Amino acid sequence: MKKIIVIISLMLTSCSSINLVENWKNPDIVLFNANKVLIVGMTQNDNTRENFETKLRKEFTSRNIEAWRSLDIFDLSLTDSRKTEKELDYVEQSLLDKDFDAILLTKIIGSESRENFIKSISRWDDHQSRFNDDYLEHQGIYYDDNYYDQYTIYHAETTLYCICEGKERAMIWRGIIEITEPNNIDKAIKDYVKMIIVAMEDQDLVFTSQVN
């Protein structure tokens, strides 16, 4: 199964901007099966939140797991201002009263700017070039502000929490995923959802792996 997640990760990163950089599981947990999961996408963009939570719910539903979007559960008052720990304890208890036993929380935890060369790699295998050829091709480094392509890497985190009766909000699993500044938001969301589903299947979490 470990080989499968590597292969799928390579497939996704080869044609999109998603890369799994951490796939951590609580060492005290062997299997974790949830019956009812709350999906939470933390973002100020309501359309992105709805798109993400809807796609992820569809994946859970297709695996016979009851899943709900936070859009359908949380009151607007919960997300429009900072809440206290006591208020969140009340939210957790209300979820327990509704038979939820897990929360899958996704958020952007940071970003960084990176630079990339804008240049042809067609001559990388040319070991016969002269100094002046090399210099002429790359002299733009000195004066061309557009010689480097600046782009942003977003660091996203998806965490699975158990909210089982009698237990605190214990972390079961965490995945850290890098998202290179996407040109197509919808495709990036689809790829992200695929990535976290495969990662959780790989760790025997929530649902039995659908990949043989």
C-alpha positions in Angstrom: 0.0 0.0 0.0 2.9 2.4 0.7 4.0 1.9 -2.9 0.5 2.8 -4.1 0.4 6.2 -2.4 3.9 7.0 -3.8 2.7 6.1 -7.3 -0.5 8.2 -7.0 1.4 11.1 -5.5 3.7 11.1 -8.5 0.8 10.9 -10.8 -0.8 14.0 -9.2 2.3 16.0 -8.9 3.3 15.3 -12.5 0.1 16.9 -13.9 -0.9 19.4 -11.1 0.5 21.4 -8.2 -0.2 19.1 -5.2 2.5 17.4 -3.2 2.1 15.4 0.1 5.0 16.2 2.3 3.8 14.6 5.6 1.6 11.7 6.3 1.5 11.2 10.1 -0.6 8.8 12.1 -1.0 8.5 15.8 1.2 5.5 16.8 -1.3 4.4 19.4 -4.0 4.0 16.7 -4.0 0.8 14.5 -7.4 1.2 12.9 -9.9 4.0 13.1 -13.4 3.6 11.7 -15.8 6.6 11.9 -19.5 6.4 11.4 -20.3 10.1 11.0 -17.7 12.7 10.0 -17.8 16.5 10.0 -15.9 18.0 7.1 -14.5 21.5 7.9 -12.7 23.7 5.3 -11.4 26.8 7.0 -11.3 29.6 4.4 -12.8 33.1 4.1 -13.8 32.3 0.5 -17.3 30.8 0.7 -17.3 29.4 -2.8 -14.0 27.6 -2.2 -15.2 26.3 1.1 -18.4 24.9 -0.4 -16.6 23.4 -3.4 -14.0 21.7 -1.2 -16.4 20.4 1.4 -18.9 19.1 -1.2 -16.2 17.2 -3.1 -14.8 15.6 0.0 -18.3 14.7 1.3 -18.9 13.0 -2.1 -15.8 10.8 -1.6 -16.9 9.8 1.9 -20.4 9.0 0.7 -19.1 6.8 -2.1 -17.4 4.8 0.6 -20.5 4.4 2.7 -19.4 6.9 5.3 -21.9 9.5 6.5 -20.3 12.9 6.1 -21.6 16.4 6.7 -20.3 19.7 5.5 -19.6 22.3 8.2 -21.6 24.7 6.0 -24.7 22.7 6.9 -23.9 22.3 10.6 -22.1 25.5 11.8 -24.1 28.6 12.6 -22.8 31.7 10.9 -22.1 33.2 14.3 -19.5 30.5 14.8 -17.3 31.6 11.9 -17.7 35.3 11.9 -15.6 36.0 15.1 -13.0 34.5 17.4 -14.5 31.9 19.8 -13.4 30.8 23.3 -12.4 27.3 24.3 -15.6 27.1 26.3 -17.7 27.9 23.2 -15.8 25.3 21.2 -16.4 22.7 24.0 -20.1 23.5 23.5 -19.8 22.9 19.8 -18.1 19.6 20.4 -20.8 18.4 22.8 -23.5 19.4 20.3 -21.7 17.3 17.6 -21.5 14.3 20.1 -25.2 14.7 20.7 -25.7 14.4 17.0 -23.6 11.2 16.9 -20.6 12.6 15.2 -17.4 10.7 16.1 -14.8 12.5 13.9 -13.9 15.9 12.5 -11.7 16.3 9.4 -10.3 19.8 9.5 -8.4 21.5 6.6 -6.7 24.9 6.6 -3.9 26.8 5.0 -1.2 27.1 7.6 1.3 29.3 5.7 2.9 30.3 2.4 6.2 31.2 0.9 7.5 32.8 -2.2 10.0 30.9 -4.4 11.9 31.6 -7.6 12.4 29.5 -10.7 14.5 29.9 -13.7 12.7 30.9 -16.9 15.1 29.3 -19.4 15.2 26.5 -21.8 16.6 23.2 -20.6 17.2 21.9 -24.1 21.0 22.5 -23.8 21.5 20.9 -20.4 22.9 17.8 -22.1 25.1 19.8 -24.3 28.6 19.4 -22.9 30.3 21.1 -25.9 29.2 24.7 -25.4 31.7 27.5 -25.2 32.0 30.2 -22.5 30.5 32.9 -24.7 27.5 30.7 -25.6 26.8 30.0 -21.9 27.3 33.7 -21.0 25.2 35.0 -23.8 22.3 32.7 -22.9 22.3 33.6 -19.2 23.5 37.2 -19.1 19.9 38.3 -18.3 20.6 37.2 -14.7 22.4 40.6 -14.3 19.7 42.9 -15.5 16.4 41.2 -16.4 13.9 41.4 -13.6 11.8 38.7 -15.4 14.6 36.2 -15.6 13.2 34.4 -12.6 9.6 33.3 -12.3 8.3 34.1 -8.8 5.5 31.9 -7.5 3.9 31.0 -4.2 3.8 27.7 -2.4 0.9 27.3 0.0 1.2 24.9 2.9 -2.1 23.2 3.8 -2.9 20.9 6.7 -5.7 18.3 6.9 -6.2 16.8 10.4 -8.5 14.0 11.5 -9.7 14.3 15.1 -11.6 11.8 17.2 -14.5 13.3 19.2 -15.5 10.1 20.8 -17.5 10.2 24.0 -15.2 10.4 27.1 -12.2 11.5 25.1 -10.7 14.8 24.2 -10.3 16.0 20.6 -7.5 13.5 20.0 -5.5 13.8 16.8 -5.7 10.6 14.8 -3.9 11.7 11.6 -2.3 14.7 9.9 -1.3 15.3 6.4 0.7 18.3 5.2 0.3 19.2 1.6 2.2 21.7 -0.6 0.1 23.5 -3.2 2.0 25.4 -5.9 0.1 28.5 -6.9 -2.7 26.9 -8.9 -4.0 28.2 -12.2 -7.2 26.1 -11.9 -8.7 26.2 -8.4 -11.3 23.6 -9.1 -8.7 21.1 -10.4 -6.4 21.9 -7.4 -9.3 21.1 -5.0 -10.0 17.8 -6.9 -6.4 16.8 -6.7 -6.1 17.8 -3.0 -9.2 15.7 -2.1 -7.8 12.7 -4.0 -4.5 13.1 -2.2 -6.0 13.1 1.4 -8.4 10.2 0.6 -5.5 8.1 -0.6 -3.3 9.1 2.4 -6.0 8.1 4.9 -6.7 4.9 3.1 -3.0 4.1 3.2 -3.2 4.6 7.0 -6.3 2.4 7.4 -8.3 5.4 8.7 -12.1 6.0 8.5 -12.7 3.6 5.6 -11.3 0.4 4.3 -8.9 1.0 1.4 -10.6 0.8 -2.0 -7.3 0.0 -3.7 -6.1 -3.5 -4.0 
